[in-house]
Amino acid sequence: MGARRSIDIEGFNHGQLPIPAASRVGPLLETGGIHGMDPATGRLPEDVQQQTKQMFENLGRIMAAAGGDIEHVARLTVFVAVPEAMAAVNEEWLRVFPDPASRPARRVVTECKLPGMMVVQCEATAWIG
């Protein structure tokens, strides 16, 4: 295995916390919490659907910065603050992972306390061989 490498992307952060978007050790990639903050505005969209879509887009950007793509995701854990977010999560899930024969494992943790106006967040495990 190789040395651990922090992965960061433009317009994505964890506030003032010194935490990278992800960490890669050899082919293994683990993300921190990925939210739906819009990198252009630095704000969370108010709309649940848009926040969820941006969360998946940020996941894709992190995967690319790590040298992979969304197809390398092996497991996704999604945290939802409000029950209404599940419909948006499922809709985006099908858009991002349309092939039922090639989807990552998924766990959803419902009614979580997330910071501020955040309604969805995810964490991913990926293998970039």
N, CA, C and O atoms as a GROMACS GRO file, in nm:
protein
  516
    1MET      N    1   0.084  -0.119   0.000
    1MET     CA    2   0.000   0.000   0.000
    1MET      C    3   0.088   0.124   0.000
    1MET      O    4   0.206   0.119   0.036
    2GLY      N    5   0.029   0.234  -0.041
    2GLY     CA    6   0.101   0.360  -0.043
    2GLY      C    7   0.073   0.441   0.081
    2GLY      O    8  -0.001   0.400   0.171
    3ALA      N    9   0.134   0.558   0.085
    3ALA     CA   10   0.113   0.649   0.196
    3ALA      C   11  -0.026   0.712   0.186
    3ALA      O   12  -0.084   0.720   0.078
    4ARG      N   13  -0.076   0.755   0.298
    4ARG     CA   14  -0.207   0.822   0.301
    4ARG      C   15  -0.195   0.958   0.233
    4ARG      O   16  -0.097   1.030   0.251
    5ARG      N   17  -0.300   0.992   0.152
    5ARG     CA   18  -0.303   1.120   0.082
    5ARG      C   19  -0.440   1.183   0.103
    5ARG      O   20  -0.542   1.120   0.079
    6SER      N   21  -0.441   1.309   0.148
    6SER     CA   22  -0.566   1.384   0.164
    6SER      C   23  -0.616   1.428   0.028
    6SER      O   24  -0.538   1.465  -0.060
    7ILE      N   25  -0.748   1.422   0.010
    7ILE     CA   26  -0.814   1.464  -0.113
    7ILE      C   27  -0.902   1.583  -0.081
    7ILE      O   28  -0.988   1.576   0.007
    8ASP      N   29  -0.882   1.693  -0.152
    8ASP     CA   30  -0.966   1.812  -0.138
    8ASP      C   31  -1.009   1.858  -0.275
    8ASP      O   32  -0.942   1.832  -0.375
    9ILE      N   33  -1.122   1.928  -0.280
    9ILE     CA   34  -1.171   1.984  -0.407
    9ILE      C   35  -1.208   2.130  -0.386
    9ILE      O   36  -1.242   2.171  -0.275
   10GLU      N   37  -1.202   2.206  -0.492
   10GLU     CA   38  -1.237   2.348  -0.490
   10GLU      C   39  -1.382   2.367  -0.448
   10GLU      O   40  -1.471   2.298  -0.499
   11GLY      N   41  -1.406   2.460  -0.357
   11GLY     CA   42  -1.542   2.495  -0.318
   11GLY      C   43  -1.609   2.398  -0.223
   11GLY      O   44  -1.730   2.405  -0.203
   12PHE      N   45  -1.531   2.306  -0.163
   12PHE     CA   46  -1.588   2.208  -0.070
   12PHE      C   47  -1.503   2.208   0.056
   12PHE      O   48  -1.381   2.196   0.049
   13ASN      N   49  -1.567   2.222   0.172
   13ASN     CA   50  -1.493   2.216   0.298
   13ASN      C   51  -1.587   2.176   0.410
   13ASN      O   52  -1.708   2.163   0.392
   14HIS      N   53  -1.528   2.158   0.524
   14HIS     CA   54  -1.604   2.126   0.645
   14HIS      C   55  -1.598   2.245   0.741
   14HIS      O   56  -1.564   2.230   0.858
   15GLY      N   57  -1.630   2.362   0.689
   15GLY     CA   58  -1.624   2.484   0.769
   15GLY      C   59  -1.480   2.514   0.805
   15GLY      O   60  -1.392   2.510   0.719
   16GLN      N   61  -1.456   2.543   0.929
   16GLN     CA   62  -1.321   2.575   0.976
   16GLN      C   63  -1.246   2.452   1.025
   16GLN      O   64  -1.133   2.463   1.074
   17LEU      N   65  -1.307   2.335   1.013
   17LEU     CA   66  -1.243   2.213   1.063
   17LEU      C   67  -1.133   2.166   0.968
   17LEU      O   68  -1.149   2.173   0.847
   18PRO      N   69  -1.022   2.119   1.022
   18PRO     CA   70  -0.909   2.075   0.939
   18PRO      C   71  -0.926   1.932   0.889
   18PRO      O   72  -0.845   1.844   0.920
   19ILE      N   73  -1.033   1.908   0.812
   19ILE     CA   74  -1.068   1.775   0.768
   19ILE      C   75  -1.072   1.773   0.615
   19ILE      O   76  -1.139   1.857   0.555
   20PRO      N   77  -1.002   1.680   0.551
   20PRO     CA   78  -1.009   1.673   0.404
   20PRO      C   79  -1.143   1.615   0.360
   20PRO      O   80  -1.216   1.556   0.440
   21ALA      N   81  -1.174   1.632   0.233
   21ALA     CA   82  -1.296   1.573   0.177
   21ALA      C   83  -1.289   1.421   0.180
   21ALA      O   84  -1.390   1.354   0.201
   22ALA      N   85  -1.167   1.368   0.160
   22ALA     CA   86  -1.147   1.223   0.159
   22ALA      C   87  -1.001   1.193   0.189
   22ALA      O   88  -0.916   1.282   0.191
   23SER      N   89  -0.974   1.066   0.212
   23SER     CA   90  -0.838   1.019   0.235
   23SER      C   91  -0.818   0.892   0.154
   23SER      O   92  -0.901   0.801   0.156
   24ARG      N   93  -0.706   0.887   0.084
   24ARG     CA   94  -0.676   0.769   0.004
   24ARG      C   95  -0.548   0.704   0.054
   24ARG      O   96  -0.446   0.770   0.074
   25VAL      N   97  -0.556   0.572   0.074
   25VAL     CA   98  -0.439   0.491   0.109
   25VAL      C   99  -0.435   0.378   0.007
   25VAL      O  100  -0.520   0.289   0.008
   26GLY      N  101  -0.337   0.382  -0.080
   26GLY     CA  102  -0.332   0.285  -0.189
   26GLY      C  103  -0.460   0.294  -0.269
   26GLY      O  104  -0.499   0.405  -0.307
   27PRO      N  105  -0.527   0.183  -0.296
   27PRO     CA  106  -0.650   0.188  -0.375
   27PRO      C  107  -0.776   0.220  -0.293
   27PRO      O  108  -0.884   0.241  -0.350
   28LEU      N  109  -0.763   0.224  -0.160
   28LEU     CA  110  -0.878   0.248  -0.073
   28LEU      C  111  -0.903   0.398  -0.056
   28LEU      O  112  -0.812   0.474  -0.024
   29LEU      N  113  -1.028   0.439  -0.078
   29LEU     CA  114  -1.068   0.578  -0.056
   29LEU      C  115  -1.183   0.581   0.043
   29LEU      O  116  -1.282   0.509   0.027
   30GLU      N  117  -1.170   0.664   0.144
   30GLU     CA  118  -1.277   0.686   0.242
   30GLU      C  119  -1.305   0.836   0.242
   30GLU      O  120  -1.212   0.917   0.250
   31THR      N  121  -1.433   0.872   0.233
   31THR     CA  122  -1.466   1.014   0.239
   31THR      C  123  -1.507   1.052   0.380
   31THR      O  124  -1.539   0.966   0.463
   32GLY      N  125  -1.504   1.181   0.405
   32GLY     CA  126  -1.570   1.236   0.523
   32GLY      C  127  -1.715   1.258   0.484
   32GLY      O  128  -1.764   1.200   0.387
   33GLY      N  129  -1.784   1.341   0.559
   33GLY     CA  130  -1.922   1.374   0.526
   33GLY      C  131  -1.927   1.460   0.401
   33GLY      O  132  -1.865   1.566   0.395
   34ILE      N  133  -2.002   1.415   0.302
   34ILE     CA  134  -2.017   1.491   0.177
   34ILE      C  135  -2.156   1.553   0.178
   34ILE      O  136  -2.257   1.484   0.184
   35HIS      N  137  -2.158   1.683   0.172
   35HIS     CA  138  -2.284   1.757   0.176
   35HIS      C  139  -2.316   1.815   0.039
   35HIS      O  140  -2.241   1.797  -0.057
   36GLY      N  141  -2.428   1.884   0.032
   36GLY     CA  142  -2.473   1.941  -0.094
   36GLY      C  143  -2.443   2.088  -0.111
   36GLY      O  144  -2.517   2.158  -0.179
   37MET      N  145  -2.335   2.137  -0.050
   37MET     CA  146  -2.298   2.277  -0.065
   37MET      C  147  -2.262   2.305  -0.211
   37MET      O  148  -2.184   2.232  -0.272
   38ASP      N  149  -2.319   2.412  -0.264
   38ASP     CA  150  -2.291   2.454  -0.401
   38ASP      C  151  -2.152   2.517  -0.404
   38ASP      O  152  -2.131   2.618  -0.337
   39PRO      N  153  -2.057   2.461  -0.481
   39PRO     CA  154  -1.922   2.516  -0.483
   39PRO      C  155  -1.914   2.657  -0.543
   39PRO      O  156  -1.820   2.732  -0.513
   40ALA      N  157  -2.009   2.693  -0.626
   40ALA     CA  158  -2.008   2.826  -0.688
   40ALA      C  159  -2.050   2.935  -0.590
   40ALA      O  160  -1.999   3.047  -0.594
   41THR      N  161  -2.145   2.902  -0.501
   41THR     CA  162  -2.198   3.004  -0.409
   41THR      C  163  -2.149   2.986  -0.266
   41THR      O  164  -2.153   3.080  -0.186
   42GLY      N  165  -2.101   2.865  -0.233
   42GLY     CA  166  -2.060   2.837  -0.096
   42GLY      C  167  -2.178   2.822  -0.001
   42GLY      O  168  -2.162   2.831   0.121
   43ARG      N  169  -2.297   2.800  -0.057
   43ARG     CA  170  -2.418   2.788   0.026
   43ARG      C  171  -2.490   2.655  -0.004
   43ARG      O  172  -2.476   2.597  -0.111
   44LEU      N  173  -2.565   2.611   0.096
   44LEU     CA  174  -2.651   2.495   0.076
   44LEU      C  175  -2.778   2.539   0.006
   44LEU      O  176  -2.841   2.635   0.048
   45PRO      N  177  -2.817   2.471  -0.101
   45PRO     CA  178  -2.947   2.503  -0.163
   45PRO      C  179  -3.059   2.480  -0.061
   45PRO      O  180  -3.051   2.388   0.021
   46GLU      N  181  -3.162   2.562  -0.068
   46GLU     CA  182  -3.275   2.544   0.024
   46GLU      C  183  -3.362   2.426  -0.016
   46GLU      O  184  -3.424   2.363   0.070
   47ASP      N  185  -3.367   2.395  -0.145
   47ASP     CA  186  -3.449   2.287  -0.198
   47ASP      C  187  -3.384   2.151  -0.169
   47ASP      O  188  -3.266   2.132  -0.196
   48VAL      N  189  -3.461   2.059  -0.114
   48VAL     CA  190  -3.413   1.925  -0.080
   48VAL      C  191  -3.357   1.853  -0.203
   48VAL      O  192  -3.251   1.792  -0.198
   49GLN      N  193  -3.430   1.861  -0.314
   49GLN     CA  194  -3.388   1.794  -0.437
   49GLN      C  195  -3.254   1.848  -0.485
   49GLN      O  196  -3.165   1.770  -0.521
   50GLN      N  197  -3.238   1.980  -0.486
   50GLN     CA  198  -3.114   2.040  -0.535
   50GLN      C  199  -2.997   2.009  -0.440
   50GLN      O  200  -2.885   1.985  -0.486
   51GLN      N  201  -3.024   2.010  -0.311
   51GLN     CA  202  -2.918   1.977  -0.213
   51GLN      C  203  -2.872   1.832  -0.232
   51GLN      O  204  -2.752   1.803  -0.224
   52THR      N  205  -2.966   1.743  -0.258
   52THR     CA  206  -2.932   1.602  -0.279
   52THR      C  207  -2.855   1.584  -0.409
   52THR      O  208  -2.756   1.510  -0.413
   53LYS      N  209  -2.899   1.649  -0.514
   53LYS     CA  210  -2.829   1.642  -0.643
   53LYS      C  211  -2.686   1.693  -0.628
   53LYS      O  212  -2.592   1.633  -0.680
   54GLN      N  213  -2.669   1.805  -0.558
   54GLN     CA  214  -2.536   1.862  -0.540
   54GLN      C  215  -2.448   1.771  -0.455
   54GLN      O  216  -2.327   1.764  -0.477
   55MET      N  217  -2.507   1.701  -0.357
   55MET     CA  218  -2.431   1.606  -0.276
   55MET      C  219  -2.370   1.498  -0.366
   55MET      O  220  -2.251   1.467  -0.354
   56PHE      N  221  -2.450   1.441  -0.457
   56PHE     CA  222  -2.398   1.340  -0.548
   56PHE      C  223  -2.296   1.398  -0.645
   56PHE      O  224  -2.198   1.332  -0.679
   57GLU      N  225  -2.316   1.522  -0.689
   57GLU     CA  226  -2.217   1.587  -0.776
   57GLU      C  227  -2.086   1.608  -0.702
   57GLU      O  228  -1.978   1.589  -0.759
   58ASN      N  229  -2.094   1.648  -0.575
   58ASN     CA  230  -1.972   1.664  -0.495
   58ASN      C  231  -1.902   1.530  -0.476
   58ASN      O  232  -1.779   1.524  -0.479
   59LEU      N  233  -1.978   1.424  -0.458
   59LEU     CA  234  -1.919   1.291  -0.450
   59LEU      C  235  -1.842   1.260  -0.578
   59LEU      O  236  -1.729   1.211  -0.572
   60GLY      N  237  -1.901   1.287  -0.692
   60GLY     CA  238  -1.834   1.264  -0.820
   60GLY      C  239  -1.706   1.346  -0.834
   60GLY      O  240  -1.606   1.296  -0.886
   61ARG      N  241  -1.709   1.470  -0.789
   61ARG     CA  242  -1.591   1.556  -0.796
   61ARG      C  243  -1.480   1.505  -0.705
   61ARG      O  244  -1.363   1.509  -0.742
   62ILE      N  245  -1.516   1.456  -0.588
   62ILE     CA  246  -1.417   1.401  -0.496
   62ILE      C  247  -1.356   1.275  -0.555
   62ILE      O  248  -1.234   1.254  -0.548
   63MET      N  249  -1.441   1.190  -0.613
   63MET     CA  250  -1.390   1.068  -0.677
   63MET      C  251  -1.291   1.102  -0.788
   63MET      O  252  -1.186   1.037  -0.798
   64ALA      N  253  -1.322   1.201  -0.870
   64ALA     CA  254  -1.232   1.241  -0.979
   64ALA      C  255  -1.100   1.295  -0.924
   64ALA      O  256  -0.994   1.265  -0.979
   65ALA      N  257  -1.106   1.374  -0.817
   65ALA     CA  258  -0.984   1.429  -0.758
   65ALA      C  259  -0.895   1.320  -0.700
   65ALA      O  260  -0.774   1.336  -0.690
   66ALA      N  261  -0.957   1.207  -0.662
   66ALA     CA  262  -0.882   1.094  -0.606
   66ALA      C  263  -0.829   1.002  -0.716
   66ALA      O  264  -0.758   0.906  -0.686
   67GLY      N  265  -0.863   1.031  -0.841
   67GLY     CA  266  -0.815   0.947  -0.951
   67GLY      C  267  -0.913   0.840  -0.995
   67GLY      O  268  -0.876   0.750  -1.070
   68GLY      N  269  -1.036   0.849  -0.949
   68GLY     CA  270  -1.136   0.749  -0.986
   68GLY      C  271  -1.260   0.813  -1.043
   68GLY      O  272  -1.255   0.924  -1.095
   69ASP      N  273  -1.370   0.743  -1.033
   69ASP     CA  274  -1.500   0.797  -1.072
   69ASP      C  275  -1.607   0.728  -0.990
   69ASP      O  276  -1.578   0.643  -0.906
   70ILE      N  277  -1.730   0.767  -1.015
   70ILE     CA  278  -1.842   0.718  -0.935
   70ILE      C  279  -1.856   0.566  -0.940
   70ILE      O  280  -1.912   0.506  -0.848
   71GLU      N  281  -1.806   0.504  -1.046
   71GLU     CA  282  -1.814   0.358  -1.060
   71GLU      C  283  -1.723   0.285  -0.962
   71GLU      O  284  -1.736   0.164  -0.944
   72HIS      N  285  -1.631   0.356  -0.897
   72HIS     CA  286  -1.541   0.294  -0.799
   72HIS      C  287  -1.601   0.290  -0.658
   72HIS      O  288  -1.542   0.230  -0.568
   73VAL      N  289  -1.717   0.352  -0.639
   73VAL     CA  290  -1.780   0.353  -0.506
   73VAL      C  291  -1.832   0.214  -0.476
   73VAL      O  292  -1.909   0.157  -0.553
   74ALA      N  293  -1.790   0.159  -0.362
   74ALA     CA  294  -1.834   0.025  -0.320
   74ALA      C  295  -1.947   0.032  -0.218
   74ALA      O  296  -2.032  -0.057  -0.212
   75ARG      N  297  -1.947   0.139  -0.137
   75ARG     CA  298  -2.049   0.152  -0.033
   75ARG      C  299  -2.078   0.298  -0.009
   75ARG      O  300  -1.987   0.381  -0.009
   76LEU      N  301  -2.205   0.330   0.012
   76LEU     CA  302  -2.247   0.466   0.041
   76LEU      C  303  -2.337   0.464   0.163
   76LEU      O  304  -2.432   0.386   0.169
   77THR      N  305  -2.308   0.549   0.259
   77THR     CA  306  -2.397   0.569   0.373
   77THR      C  307  -2.457   0.707   0.358
   77THR      O  308  -2.384   0.806   0.343
   78VAL      N  309  -2.589   0.716   0.361
   78VAL     CA  310  -2.659   0.843   0.344
   78VAL      C  311  -2.729   0.876   0.475
   78VAL      O  312  -2.797   0.792   0.535
   79PHE      N  313  -2.712   1.000   0.519
   79PHE     CA  314  -2.776   1.049   0.640
   79PHE      C  315  -2.883   1.149   0.598
   79PHE      O  316  -2.853   1.243   0.524
   80VAL      N  317  -3.006   1.131   0.643
   80VAL     CA  318  -3.113   1.224   0.609
   80VAL      C  319  -3.172   1.282   0.737
   80VAL      O  320  -3.197   1.212   0.834
   81ALA      N  321  -3.193   1.414   0.734
   81ALA     CA  322  -3.245   1.484   0.851
   81ALA      C  323  -3.397   1.484   0.855
   81ALA      O  324  -3.457   1.489   0.963
   82VAL      N  325  -3.459   1.477   0.738
   82VAL     CA  326  -3.605   1.481   0.732
   82VAL      C  327  -3.655   1.367   0.643
   82VAL      O  328  -3.590   1.336   0.543
   83PRO      N  329  -3.766   1.305   0.676
   83PRO     CA  330  -3.816   1.191   0.597
   83PRO      C  331  -3.839   1.225   0.449
   83PRO      O  332  -3.822   1.139   0.363
   84GLU      N  333  -3.877   1.351   0.420
   84GLU     CA  334  -3.904   1.391   0.282
   84GLU      C  335  -3.781   1.380   0.192
   84GLU      O  336  -3.795   1.373   0.070
   85ALA      N  337  -3.663   1.378   0.251
   85ALA     CA  338  -3.540   1.370   0.172
   85ALA      C  339  -3.522   1.233   0.107
   85ALA      O  340  -3.447   1.221   0.010
   86MET      N  341  -3.589   1.130   0.157
   86MET     CA  342  -3.571   0.996   0.101
   86MET      C  343  -3.612   0.987  -0.045
   86MET      O  344  -3.546   0.918  -0.123
   87ALA      N  345  -3.718   1.055  -0.083
   87ALA     CA  346  -3.761   1.052  -0.224
   87ALA      C  347  -3.653   1.113  -0.312
   87ALA      O  348  -3.624   1.061  -0.420
   88ALA      N  349  -3.594   1.224  -0.268
   88ALA     CA  350  -3.487   1.288  -0.345
   88ALA      C  351  -3.364   1.198  -0.352
   88ALA      O  352  -3.301   1.188  -0.457
   89VAL      N  353  -3.330   1.133  -0.242
   89VAL     CA  354  -3.215   1.043  -0.240
   89VAL      C  355  -3.237   0.928  -0.338
   89VAL      O  356  -3.147   0.895  -0.416
   90ASN      N  357  -3.354   0.867  -0.335
   90ASN     CA  358  -3.382   0.755  -0.426
   90ASN      C  359  -3.381   0.799  -0.572
   90ASN      O  360  -3.331   0.726  -0.657
   91GLU      N  361  -3.436   0.917  -0.601
   91GLU     CA  362  -3.437   0.966  -0.738
   91GLU      C  363  -3.295   0.990  -0.789
   91GLU      O  364  -3.261   0.948  -0.900
   92GLU      N  365  -3.212   1.055  -0.710
   92GLU     CA  366  -3.073   1.081  -0.751
   92GLU      C  367  -2.992   0.951  -0.757
   92GLU      O  368  -2.906   0.935  -0.843
   93TRP      N  369  -3.020   0.860  -0.665
   93TRP     CA  370  -2.954   0.729  -0.663
   93TRP      C  371  -2.972   0.659  -0.797
   93TRP      O  372  -2.877   0.606  -0.854
   94LEU      N  373  -3.095   0.658  -0.847
   94LEU     CA  374  -3.124   0.593  -0.974
   94LEU      C  375  -3.061   0.667  -1.092
   94LEU      O  376  -3.023   0.605  -1.191
   95ARG      N  377  -3.050   0.799  -1.082
   95ARG     CA  378  -2.985   0.876  -1.187
   95ARG      C  379  -2.836   0.850  -1.191
   95ARG      O  380  -2.778   0.831  -1.298
   96VAL      N  381  -2.772   0.847  -1.074
   96VAL     CA  382  -2.627   0.828  -1.064
   96VAL      C  383  -2.587   0.682  -1.086
   96VAL      O  384  -2.484   0.654  -1.147
   97PHE      N  385  -2.668   0.590  -1.038
   97PHE     CA  386  -2.640   0.447  -1.050
   97PHE      C  387  -2.755   0.378  -1.124
   97PHE      O  388  -2.832   0.304  -1.062
   98PRO      N  389  -2.769   0.402  -1.254
   98PRO     CA  390  -2.886   0.351  -1.326
   98PRO      C  391  -2.887   0.200  -1.348
   98PRO      O  392  -2.994   0.142  -1.366
   99ASP      N  393  -2.772   0.136  -1.346
   99ASP     CA  394  -2.764  -0.008  -1.375
   99ASP      C  395  -2.785  -0.089  -1.247
   99ASP      O  396  -2.699  -0.086  -1.159
  100PRO      N  397  -2.897  -0.161  -1.234
  100PRO     CA  398  -2.921  -0.238  -1.112
  100PRO      C  399  -2.818  -0.348  -1.089
  100PRO      O  400  -2.807  -0.399  -0.977
  101ALA      N  401  -2.744  -0.385  -1.191
  101ALA     CA  402  -2.641  -0.488  -1.177
  101ALA      C  403  -2.506  -0.428  -1.132
  101ALA      O  404  -2.410  -0.501  -1.110
  102SER      N  405  -2.501  -0.294  -1.119
  102SER     CA  406  -2.375  -0.229  -1.081
  102SER      C  407  -2.402  -0.109  -0.992
  102SER      O  408  -2.378   0.005  -1.030
  103ARG      N  409  -2.453  -0.137  -0.873
  103ARG     CA  410  -2.477  -0.031  -0.774
  103ARG      C  411  -2.397  -0.063  -0.649
  103ARG      O  412  -2.376  -0.180  -0.616
  104PRO      N  413  -2.350   0.042  -0.579
  104PRO     CA  414  -2.281   0.016  -0.454
  104PRO      C  415  -2.380  -0.027  -0.345
  104PRO      O  416  -2.500  -0.007  -0.357
  105ALA      N  417  -2.326  -0.087  -0.241
  105ALA     CA  418  -2.408  -0.114  -0.124
  105ALA      C  419  -2.449   0.021  -0.066
  105ALA      O  420  -2.378   0.120  -0.081
  106ARG      N  421  -2.564   0.025   0.002
  106ARG     CA  422  -2.612   0.152   0.057
  106ARG      C  423  -2.679   0.129   0.191
  106ARG      O  424  -2.751   0.032   0.212
  107ARG      N  425  -2.651   0.221   0.280
  107ARG     CA  426  -2.718   0.225   0.411
  107ARG      C  427  -2.772   0.366   0.428
  107ARG      O  428  -2.703   0.462   0.395
  108VAL      N  429  -2.893   0.379   0.479
  108VAL     CA  430  -2.952   0.509   0.505
  108VAL      C  431  -2.980   0.521   0.654
  108VAL      O  432  -3.041   0.433   0.715
  109VAL      N  433  -2.933   0.629   0.712
  109VAL     CA  434  -2.960   0.660   0.853
  109VAL      C  435  -3.060   0.775   0.851
  109VAL      O  436  -3.030   0.884   0.802
  110THR      N  437  -3.179   0.751   0.906
  110THR     CA  438  -3.286   0.850   0.896
  110THR      C  439  -3.296   0.937   1.020
  110THR      O  440  -3.252   0.902   1.129
  111GLU      N  441  -3.356   1.052   0.997
  111GLU     CA  442  -3.385   1.151   1.100
  111GLU      C  443  -3.263   1.186   1.185
  111GLU      O  444  -3.269   1.190   1.308
  112CYS      N  445  -3.151   1.210   1.115
  112CYS     CA  446  -3.026   1.248   1.181
  112CYS      C  447  -3.024   1.398   1.206
  112CYS      O  448  -3.089   1.474   1.135
  113LYS      N  449  -2.951   1.439   1.306
  113LYS     CA  450  -2.928   1.580   1.332
  113LYS      C  451  -2.807   1.620   1.248
  113LYS      O  452  -2.695   1.576   1.273
  114LEU      N  453  -2.831   1.704   1.147
  114LEU     CA  454  -2.724   1.754   1.061
  114LEU      C  455  -2.711   1.905   1.085
  114LEU      O  456  -2.806   1.969   1.129
  115PRO      N  457  -2.593   1.961   1.057
  115PRO     CA  458  -2.572   2.103   1.087
  115PRO      C  459  -2.658   2.198   1.003
  115PRO      O  460  -2.683   2.174   0.885
  116GLY      N  461  -2.702   2.306   1.065
  116GLY     CA  462  -2.771   2.412   0.995
  116GLY      C  463  -2.889   2.365   0.913
  116GLY      O  464  -2.974   2.291   0.963
  117MET      N  465  -2.894   2.407   0.786
  117MET     CA  466  -3.003   2.373   0.694
  117MET      C  467  -2.975   2.247   0.615
  117MET      O  468  -3.047   2.217   0.520
  118MET      N  469  -2.872   2.173   0.651
  118MET     CA  470  -2.836   2.052   0.579
  118MET      C  471  -2.943   1.945   0.601
  118MET      O  472  -2.980   1.916   0.715
  119VAL      N  473  -2.992   1.886   0.491
  119VAL     CA  474  -3.092   1.780   0.502
  119VAL      C  475  -3.040   1.644   0.460
  119VAL      O  476  -3.098   1.542   0.496
  120VAL      N  477  -2.929   1.641   0.384
  120VAL     CA  478  -2.867   1.515   0.343
  120VAL      C  479  -2.716   1.526   0.350
  120VAL      O  480  -2.658   1.634   0.333
  121GLN      N  481  -2.655   1.412   0.375
  121GLN     CA  482  -2.510   1.401   0.376
  121GLN      C  483  -2.476   1.255   0.350
  121GLN      O  484  -2.555   1.167   0.383
  122CYS      N  485  -2.360   1.230   0.290
  122CYS     CA  486  -2.323   1.091   0.268
  122CYS      C  487  -2.176   1.071   0.298
  122CYS      O  488  -2.098   1.166   0.306
  123GLU      N  489  -2.140   0.946   0.312
  123GLU     CA  490  -2.001   0.901   0.326
  123GLU      C  491  -1.983   0.785   0.229
  123GLU      O  492  -2.074   0.704   0.211
  124ALA      N  493  -1.867   0.778   0.167
  124ALA     CA  494  -1.845   0.672   0.070
  124ALA      C  495  -1.716   0.597   0.097
  124ALA      O  496  -1.619   0.653   0.150
  125THR      N  497  -1.716   0.471   0.060
  125THR     CA  498  -1.596   0.388   0.057
  125THR      C  499  -1.580   0.346  -0.088
  125THR      O  500  -1.675   0.300  -0.152
  126ALA      N  501  -1.459   0.363  -0.141
  126ALA     CA  502  -1.434   0.328  -0.280
  126ALA      C  503  -1.301   0.255  -0.293
  126ALA      O  504  -1.213   0.266  -0.208
  127TRP      N  505  -1.289   0.180  -0.401
  127TRP     CA  506  -1.169   0.106  -0.432
  127TRP      C  507  -1.126   0.150  -0.571
  127TRP      O  508  -1.193   0.120  -0.670
  128ILE      N  509  -1.013   0.221  -0.578
  128ILE     CA  510  -0.962   0.273  -0.705
  128ILE      C  511  -0.838   0.194  -0.738
  128ILE      O  512  -0.727   0.231  -0.698
  129GLY      N  513  -0.855   0.085  -0.812
  129GLY     CA  514  -0.744  -0.006  -0.841
  129GLY      C  515  -0.651   0.044  -0.948
  129GLY      O  516  -0.554  -0.024  -0.982
   0.00000   0.00000   0.00000
